[in-house]
Each structure stands twice: as structure tokens, then as C-alpha cells.
């Protein structure tokens, strides 16, 4: 087997005949200027424009990856890369592979993932015409902010395509995606697994292709956002669930006894119905957060979370059932009181507003109690260890 090299410069390729030779030449100069032993590796994903012949003629090593997708191409290339460090970037000449000294120095300093930063806030530069306005001012800042918020990632430019990582770190990440989400998953997994992450400033140049890019800003932006949400049950489910429960509970506790006046606006039993609904939906979202977290950890999609595991040192199936039954009893007690009031009226007509102030909280508590009991059972079932799962320890 060929001896390991210092660095592999990896480029995914799908019909990049116009720019591929230039990128390979810059990459070879980058290896020389950085003073490292290395290779230029092209992961071809089905090119039909002669890209493979151009790459081989330019002195690059080529691997053909049959399975389609940006992530598939990169994973195929990484699997055969001979370098202990890997720098990946697009083959459209938007990144200057001749300027990789900063990445190499960060590797020597012991970092696991080195992100390029195109943004001026991180010392980077976006050349005129290099990035569409919607990407520069909407997509990239928004997605980077969300990535930093959700995952506490130190990178300012969350979706920069030029980045480097060690082969050891890549194996720890255990990346699964096959499409554009591969880039997001890498940063998210590196952060979740507490790998050492840093940035180096780079310049983004206009790409040298005459055809439109493979990237579709709105479609791929949504794909990245959707993926980040799916990997963060705390923000997708838990935060909105707690907000709905808190706001709904506070308003319900007031509206159960009297109206709320805000200037000329009066909030009555109609608002009470909405706040009761908010409590029910909020509890369901909180339950979804726990279900998703347990399942994701069990399937290896998310790493073990000590804080999350501590919750289950307190939570047991029996405690969940007991809490649910207590809420259920309170609901039936309040429903019984409503029936008593109806009885005292000889089962005749009651004041609608007064009656609903008792009925709505009663049925809300009953629904909450049922949700709590059966959610506890379901969460306990998710926590059962099987031959293929290793979830967090769930007592009871």
C-alpha cells in the first residue's frame, strides 16, 4: 500500500472541464508552497465532458463515484485519500487552492476541522460578482447565524465549501448524508463531538464556468435549514413547546377566573380556548423533543449528551405515569364540578361563558394527563436497548 501523505486536496467533479485544469494546477502549486507531501484527488461523479481525461493529463489522481450526490462524491474520495489531512473544495475555480498555507498551519497546530471564512467579519473577502446578493446578504448570514445558535459552532462562515479536516476527525464524525447536506452535517457533527474547530480567512472568486452552478440557492438553502432543524430537537421541538406551554399556562390561569382587558380589547373564553390549545400543543412538542433525542442518540445520529442523560436520572416510567394520573384526576375533578353546576341548574341552560371557564380547563387537563401517561410509556419503549441500539440509560 502507498505510504501515507501529509495532505490530499480533494475536489468533487461533475462536468467541470472549463475550470478543472486550472484548479489542479493551483492545487499542485499550493502543495509545493506549503511544503507538504500530497496529492490532488478528483472524485468524479459521472462527468461526460472530458473532465476525467483533463484531470489525468493534469497530474491528478481520479476516482469515479457512481452514486450520485455531492456528499457521495466526497465520501468516495475521502475513503481513498492517502493524506492524513484533507482539504476539500469545488472545482469551479472559485477557491484558490494555491493559498493553503493557513490550513496547513492550523493542522500543525492540532485542529481537527479548519473552515475557510469568506466573510469580512472573519477576515475573508468576497470578490465582486463571486456570490449572488441573496446568498451574500440573506442565505449565508442567516444559515450561519442559525448554525452558530443551534450548535454553538465557532465558525462564522458555516457553509464555506473550502475546508480541511484530519482523516481521524472525519472517522469520528460518522457522516451519513449523500447530498448538499454533507457540508452542514460535517460542521454539526464536529461541533457535537467537541472536535477542535477553527477558521482561516480566504477569498471567494467568481467561478470560471460558463454554465449555471449546480447549487440552487432557495432549494439548497431550505435543505440545509431543514437538516439543521432535524439535528436540533431542542430548537425544533423543545424551545417552541416550552414557550407555548408557558404562555398558554399563564394566560389560562388568568382567563379561567376573569377576562383580560387591554385598552378597548377584551380577551374572553374564546381566547381561553386558544390558550388551552397552546398548552396541549406545547406538551406534545416537548414530548417530541424527548422522543427525537432518544431515537437520534440510539441510532448514532447524535452523540451522547450528559445533560440529557441526567434528566433520566430523575425521570422514570412510574413517575411519568404518576404525574399523568394526577393531572388526569384534577381534570376529572374539574369536569365533575362542571357537572355538579349543571345538576344544580336541573340540567337546564347554563351561562355559556361561565360554563366554558370550567369545561375548557377540565378537558385540557384530561388531554394532558392522557398525553403524559402514554408519552411516558412510549419514551420508555424507545429507551429499551436492542442489538442495534445503544440509547441513553432510561431508568425504569
LUMVOTOR-820440 format. One line per field, with one value per residue (C-alpha): residue in three letters; x, y, z. Coordinates in Angstrom, 1 decimal. Layout:
code = ALA; ...
east = X; ...
north = Y; ...
up = Z; ...
END
This chain:
code = UNK; UNK; UNK; UNK; UNK; UNK; UNK; UNK; UNK; UNK; UNK; UNK; UNK; UNK; UNK; UNK; UNK; UNK; UNK; UNK; UNK; UNK; UNK; UNK; UNK; UNK; UNK; UNK; UNK; UNK; UNK; UNK; UNK; UNK; UNK; UNK; UNK; UNK; UNK; UNK; UNK; UNK; UNK; UNK; UNK; UNK; UNK; UNK; UNK; UNK; UNK; UNK; UNK; UNK; UNK; UNK; UNK; UNK; UNK; UNK; UNK; UNK; UNK; UNK; UNK; UNK; UNK; UNK; UNK; UNK; UNK; UNK; UNK; UNK; UNK; UNK; UNK; UNK; UNK; UNK; UNK; UNK; UNK; UNK; UNK; UNK; UNK; UNK; UNK; UNK; UNK; UNK; UNK; UNK; UNK; UNK; UNK; UNK; UNK; UNK; UNK; UNK; UNK; UNK; UNK; UNK; UNK; UNK; UNK; UNK; UNK; UNK; UNK; UNK; UNK; UNK; UNK; UNK; UNK; UNK; UNK; UNK; UNK; UNK; UNK; UNK; UNK; UNK; UNK; UNK; UNK; UNK; UNK; UNK; UNK; UNK; UNK; UNK; UNK; UNK; UNK; UNK; UNK; UNK; UNK; UNK; UNK; UNK; UNK; UNK; UNK; UNK; UNK; UNK; UNK; UNK; UNK; UNK; UNK; UNK; UNK; UNK; UNK; UNK; UNK; UNK; UNK; UNK; UNK; UNK; UNK; UNK; UNK; UNK; UNK; UNK; UNK; UNK; UNK; UNK; UNK; UNK; UNK; UNK; UNK; UNK; UNK; UNK; UNK; UNK; UNK; UNK; UNK; UNK; UNK; UNK; UNK; UNK; UNK; UNK; UNK; UNK; UNK; UNK; UNK; UNK; UNK; UNK; UNK; UNK; UNK; UNK; UNK; UNK; UNK; UNK; UNK; UNK; UNK; UNK; UNK; UNK; UNK; UNK; UNK; UNK; UNK; UNK; UNK; UNK; UNK; UNK; UNK; UNK; UNK; UNK; UNK; UNK; UNK; UNK; UNK; UNK; UNK; UNK; UNK; UNK; UNK; UNK; UNK; UNK; UNK; UNK; UNK; UNK; UNK; UNK; UNK; UNK; UNK; UNK; UNK; UNK; UNK; UNK; UNK; UNK; UNK; UNK; UNK; UNK; UNK; UNK; UNK; UNK; UNK; UNK; UNK; UNK; UNK; UNK; UNK; UNK; UNK; UNK; UNK; UNK; UNK; UNK; UNK; UNK; UNK; UNK; UNK; UNK; UNK; UNK; UNK; UNK; UNK; UNK; UNK; UNK; UNK; UNK; UNK; UNK; UNK; UNK; UNK; UNK; UNK; UNK; UNK; UNK; UNK; UNK; UNK; UNK; UNK; UNK; UNK; UNK; UNK; UNK; UNK; UNK; UNK; UNK; UNK; UNK; UNK; UNK; UNK; UNK; UNK; UNK; UNK; UNK; UNK; UNK; UNK; UNK; UNK; UNK; UNK; UNK; UNK; UNK; UNK; UNK; UNK; UNK; UNK; UNK; UNK; UNK; UNK; UNK; UNK; UNK; UNK; UNK; UNK; UNK; UNK; UNK; UNK; UNK; UNK; UNK; UNK; UNK; UNK; UNK; UNK; UNK; UNK; UNK; UNK; UNK; UNK; UNK; UNK; UNK; UNK; UNK; UNK; UNK; UNK; UNK; UNK; UNK; UNK; UNK; UNK; UNK
east = 0.0; 1.2; 2.7; 0.5; 1.0; 0.6; -2.3; -4.9; -6.6; -10.0; -12.3; -15.7; -16.3; -19.3; -18.6; -16.0; -13.9; -13.7; -12.0; -10.6; -7.1; -6.7; -7.8; -5.4; -2.5; -3.3; -3.6; -0.2; 1.4; -0.3; 1.2; 4.7; 4.3; 3.0; 6.0; 4.0; 3.8; 0.5; -1.8; -4.6; -7.6; -10.6; -13.8; -15.7; -19.5; -20.3; -18.8; -19.5; -17.5; -14.0; -13.2; -11.7; -9.1; -8.3; -7.7; -5.4; -3.5; -3.1; -1.4; -4.3; -5.5; -9.1; -11.7; -15.1; -18.0; -21.1; -23.6; -24.9; -24.7; -22.3; -21.9; -21.4; -18.6; -16.8; -17.3; -15.9; -12.9; -12.2; -12.3; -9.3; -7.5; -3.9; -3.3; -3.7; -5.1; -7.7; -8.7; -11.9; -13.3; -15.2; -13.5; -15.1; -12.1; -14.0; -11.4; -7.7; -6.0; -2.6; -3.2; -3.5; -0.7; -3.1; -5.0; -1.7; -0.5; -3.8; -3.4; 0.1; -1.4; -3.6; -7.0; -9.4; -11.6; -10.4; -13.1; -12.4; -14.1; -15.3; -16.9; -15.2; -16.1; -13.7; -11.0; -12.3; -13.1; -15.9; -14.7; -17.2; -19.6; -18.4; -21.7; -25.3; -26.8; -29.4; -26.7; -24.4; -27.0; -29.8; -28.8; -25.3; -25.6; -29.0; -27.8; -24.5; -26.3; -28.7; -25.8; -23.9; -27.1; -28.2; -24.8; -22.6; -20.2; -17.3; -17.2; -18.6; -19.0; -20.9; -21.3; -18.0; -17.2; -13.4; -12.5; -9.9; -10.1; -8.0; -8.8; -9.1; -11.6; -13.6; -13.9; -15.2; -17.9; -19.5; -21.2; -24.3; -25.7; -25.3; -26.3; -25.6; -26.4; -23.0; -21.3; -23.7; -23.5; -19.7; -19.7; -22.6; -21.1; -17.7; -19.2; -21.4; -18.4; -16.3; -13.6; -11.2; -12.6; -11.0; -11.2; -8.8; -9.7; -10.0; -11.1; -14.1; -13.6; -16.2; -16.3; -14.9; -17.8; -20.0; -22.9; -25.1; -23.8; -25.2; -26.3; -29.9; -29.9; -33.5; -33.9; -30.5; -30.8; -34.0; -32.3; -29.6; -32.1; -34.3; -31.3; -30.1; -33.6; -33.8; -30.4; -31.6; -34.7; -34.0; -34.8; -37.3; -39.5; -38.3; -38.0; -41.3; -43.0; -41.9; -42.8; -46.4; -46.8; -45.5; -47.5; -50.6; -50.4; -50.0; -52.9; -55.2; -54.6; -55.9; -58.7; -60.2; -61.3; -61.9; -61.4; -58.3; -58.7; -56.1; -57.4; -60.6; -59.8; -61.3; -60.0; -62.7; -63.5; -62.6; -59.1; -59.2; -59.9; -56.8; -54.6; -55.7; -54.9; -51.4; -50.8; -51.7; -49.6; -46.7; -46.7; -46.8; -43.8; -41.9; -42.6; -41.5; -38.2; -37.5; -38.6; -36.4; -33.4; -33.6; -34.1; -31.3; -28.8; -29.8; -29.3; -25.9; -27.3; -26.4; -23.7; -24.4; -25.5; -24.6; -27.1; -29.9; -28.9; -29.1; -32.8; -33.4; -31.7; -34.8; -37.4; -38.8; -41.7; -43.5; -43.0; -44.3; -47.4; -48.0; -47.7; -50.0; -52.6; -52.5; -53.2; -56.0; -57.6; -57.5; -59.1; -61.9; -62.4; -62.9; -65.2; -67.2; -67.6; -68.9; -71.4; -72.4; -73.1; -75.2; -77.1; -77.9; -79.4; -81.6; -79.7; -81.0; -79.3; -76.2; -74.4; -72.1; -69.1; -69.2; -69.6; -66.7; -64.4; -64.7; -65.1; -62.1; -59.5; -61.1; -60.8; -57.3; -56.1; -57.7; -55.9; -52.6; -52.9; -53.5; -50.6; -48.3; -49.1; -48.8; -45.8; -44.0; -44.7; -43.5; -40.3; -39.6; -40.1; -37.6; -35.1; -35.1; -31.7; -31.7; -28.9; -28.8; -29.3; -27.5; -29.7; -29.1; -29.9; -33.6; -34.4; -37.5
north = 0.0; 3.5; 5.3; 8.0; 11.5; 14.7; 16.2; 15.3; 18.2; 16.7; 18.1; 16.7; 16.9; 16.8; 18.3; 20.8; 20.7; 24.5; 25.0; 21.7; 22.0; 25.5; 24.2; 21.2; 23.5; 25.8; 22.8; 21.5; 24.9; 25.0; 21.7; 23.0; 26.4; 24.8; 22.4; 19.2; 15.9; 15.5; 14.6; 16.1; 13.8; 14.3; 12.4; 12.3; 11.9; 10.9; 13.7; 13.4; 16.5; 15.0; 16.1; 12.7; 12.9; 16.5; 15.6; 12.7; 14.8; 17.5; 15.0; 14.4; 11.1; 10.3; 8.1; 7.5; 7.6; 6.0; 7.0; 10.5; 13.4; 15.9; 14.0; 10.7; 12.1; 13.5; 10.4; 8.3; 10.5; 10.6; 6.8; 6.5; 9.7; 9.0; 12.2; 12.3; 15.8; 16.6; 19.9; 19.8; 22.5; 22.9; 22.5; 25.7; 28.0; 30.0; 28.9; 29.4; 26.1; 27.7; 29.6; 26.7; 27.6; 28.8; 25.5; 23.5; 25.6; 25.0; 21.3; 21.5; 23.4; 20.4; 21.4; 18.8; 20.9; 24.1; 26.1; 28.7; 32.1; 34.2; 36.8; 40.1; 39.6; 36.7; 38.5; 36.9; 38.6; 38.1; 39.4; 41.4; 39.0; 36.0; 35.5; 36.3; 39.0; 36.6; 34.2; 37.0; 39.1; 36.5; 32.9; 32.6; 35.1; 33.6; 29.9; 30.7; 32.5; 29.6; 27.1; 29.0; 29.4; 25.8; 24.1; 26.6; 26.3; 28.8; 29.1; 32.4; 31.1; 27.9; 26.8; 27.7; 24.9; 25.2; 23.4; 21.0; 18.2; 15.3; 11.8; 10.8; 13.5; 12.5; 8.9; 10.3; 12.4; 9.3; 11.3; 9.8; 12.2; 11.9; 15.4; 19.0; 18.4; 16.7; 20.1; 21.0; 17.6; 17.8; 21.1; 20.0; 16.6; 18.1; 20.6; 18.0; 15.7; 18.5; 18.4; 21.4; 23.8; 27.0; 29.3; 30.8; 33.8; 33.1; 34.9; 33.8; 34.4; 34.4; 30.9; 30.3; 28.3; 29.5; 27.3; 27.9; 26.4; 23.1; 25.0; 26.2; 28.9; 28.7; 24.9; 24.0; 26.8; 25.1; 21.7; 23.0; 24.7; 21.6; 19.5; 21.7; 21.7; 17.9; 17.7; 20.1; 18.8; 21.4; 24.2; 22.4; 21.0; 21.8; 25.6; 26.3; 23.7; 25.3; 28.7; 27.6; 25.8; 28.7; 31.4; 29.2; 28.2; 31.7; 33.1; 30.1; 30.5; 34.1; 33.6; 30.7; 33.2; 36.5; 38.3; 40.2; 43.8; 45.6; 49.1; 48.6; 44.9; 42.2; 38.6; 36.2; 32.5; 32.4; 33.3; 30.8; 28.1; 29.2; 29.2; 25.7; 24.6; 26.1; 24.1; 20.8; 21.5; 22.7; 19.5; 17.4; 19.3; 18.8; 15.1; 15.1; 16.7; 13.8; 11.1; 12.5; 12.9; 9.4; 7.9; 10.0; 9.0; 5.4; 5.4; 7.2; 10.4; 12.4; 11.8; 11.0; 14.1; 14.1; 16.8; 14.9; 11.7; 13.5; 14.2; 10.4; 10.0; 11.7; 10.6; 7.1; 5.5; 5.2; 8.9; 9.9; 7.7; 9.1; 12.7; 12.0; 10.3; 13.2; 15.7; 13.3; 13.2; 17.0; 17.2; 14.8; 16.6; 19.9; 18.2; 16.7; 20.2; 21.4; 18.5; 19.5; 23.0; 21.7; 19.4; 22.4; 24.1; 21.0; 20.1; 23.2; 26.1; 27.5; 30.8; 29.8; 31.9; 30.7; 27.1; 27.2; 28.6; 25.3; 22.9; 24.1; 23.8; 20.4; 18.8; 20.4; 18.7; 15.4; 15.5; 16.5; 13.6; 11.1; 12.5; 12.3; 8.7; 7.3; 9.5; 8.0; 4.5; 5.4; 7.1; 4.1; 1.8; 4.0; 3.5; -0.3; -1.5; -3.8; -5.4; -2.5; 0.4; 2.0; 4.8; 6.8; 4.9; 5.4; 4.2; 2.2
up = 0.0; -0.8; 2.2; 3.8; 2.6; 4.5; 2.5; 0.0; -1.9; -2.8; -5.5; -6.3; -10.0; -12.3; -15.8; -14.8; -18.0; -18.2; -14.8; -13.7; -15.1; -13.6; -10.2; -10.3; -11.3; -8.4; -6.0; -7.1; -6.5; -3.1; -2.0; -3.1; -1.4; 1.8; 1.9; 2.4; 0.6; -1.0; -3.9; -5.9; -5.9; -8.2; -7.2; -10.4; -10.1; -13.7; -15.9; -19.6; -20.8; -20.7; -17.2; -16.3; -19.2; -18.3; -14.6; -15.5; -18.0; -15.4; -13.0; -10.6; -9.3; -10.3; -8.6; -10.2; -7.8; -9.3; -6.6; -7.4; -5.0; -3.6; -0.4; -2.2; -4.3; -1.3; 0.8; -2.1; -2.4; 1.3; 1.5; -0.8; 0.1; 1.1; 3.1; 6.9; 6.3; 3.6; 2.1; 0.1; -2.3; -5.5; -8.9; -10.4; -9.7; -7.0; -4.4; -4.8; -3.9; -4.3; -1.0; 1.5; 3.9; 6.6; 6.5; 6.8; 9.8; 11.6; 11.1; 12.5; 15.5; 16.2; 14.9; 13.6; 11.3; 9.6; 7.9; 5.3; 6.1; 3.1; 5.3; 6.1; 9.8; 9.8; 7.7; 4.4; 1.1; -1.4; -4.8; -6.9; -8.7; -6.7; -4.7; -5.6; -3.4; -2.0; -0.9; 0.5; 2.4; 3.2; 2.8; 4.2; 7.1; 8.1; 8.0; 9.6; 12.5; 12.9; 12.8; 15.5; 17.6; 17.4; 17.7; 19.4; 16.4; 16.5; 12.7; 11.3; 7.8; 8.5; 4.8; 3.3; 0.8; 1.2; 4.4; 5.8; 8.3; 9.6; 8.5; 12.1; 12.8; 9.7; 11.0; 14.4; 12.6; 11.1; 8.3; 6.7; 4.1; 0.4; -0.9; -0.2; 3.5; 3.8; 4.3; 7.1; 8.7; 8.9; 10.9; 13.1; 13.9; 14.5; 17.0; 18.7; 19.2; 20.6; 17.9; 17.7; 15.1; 13.7; 10.7; 8.2; 6.0; 2.3; -0.8; -2.8; -6.5; -9.3; -10.7; -14.2; -15.7; -18.5; -17.4; -14.3; -11.0; -9.6; -6.5; -6.4; -3.7; -2.4; -2.7; -1.3; 1.4; 2.6; 2.5; 4.8; 7.1; 7.3; 8.1; 10.9; 12.4; 12.2; 14.0; 16.8; 18.6; 21.2; 18.8; 16.6; 19.3; 22.9; 22.7; 21.0; 23.1; 26.4; 25.0; 24.2; 27.5; 29.5; 27.7; 27.4; 31.1; 32.3; 30.3; 31.0; 34.8; 34.5; 32.0; 34.0; 36.6; 34.7; 31.4; 30.4; 29.3; 27.1; 26.3; 24.3; 23.7; 25.9; 26.0; 27.0; 26.8; 23.1; 24.0; 26.8; 24.2; 22.2; 25.3; 26.3; 22.8; 23.2; 26.3; 24.6; 21.6; 23.7; 25.7; 22.6; 21.2; 24.4; 24.2; 20.5; 21.6; 24.0; 21.6; 18.8; 21.1; 22.4; 18.9; 17.4; 20.1; 19.8; 16.0; 16.2; 14.5; 17.6; 20.3; 23.9; 25.8; 29.6; 30.4; 28.6; 30.4; 33.7; 33.1; 33.1; 36.5; 37.8; 35.2; 35.4; 33.7; 37.0; 37.8; 34.4; 34.9; 38.4; 37.2; 34.3; 36.5; 38.9; 36.1; 34.9; 38.3; 38.5; 35.1; 36.0; 39.3; 37.5; 35.0; 37.9; 39.3; 36.0; 36.0; 39.6; 38.5; 35.6; 38.1; 40.3; 37.3; 36.9; 33.7; 32.0; 30.2; 31.8; 31.3; 28.3; 29.3; 32.9; 31.9; 29.5; 32.1; 33.9; 30.9; 28.9; 31.6; 32.6; 29.2; 28.8; 31.9; 30.9; 27.5; 29.1; 31.6; 28.8; 26.8; 29.8; 30.6; 27.1; 26.3; 29.3; 28.0; 24.5; 25.8; 27.9; 24.9; 22.9; 25.7; 25.6; 24.5; 21.5; 19.5; 17.1; 19.5; 22.4; 23.7; 26.8; 30.0; 30.9; 34.4; 34.9
END
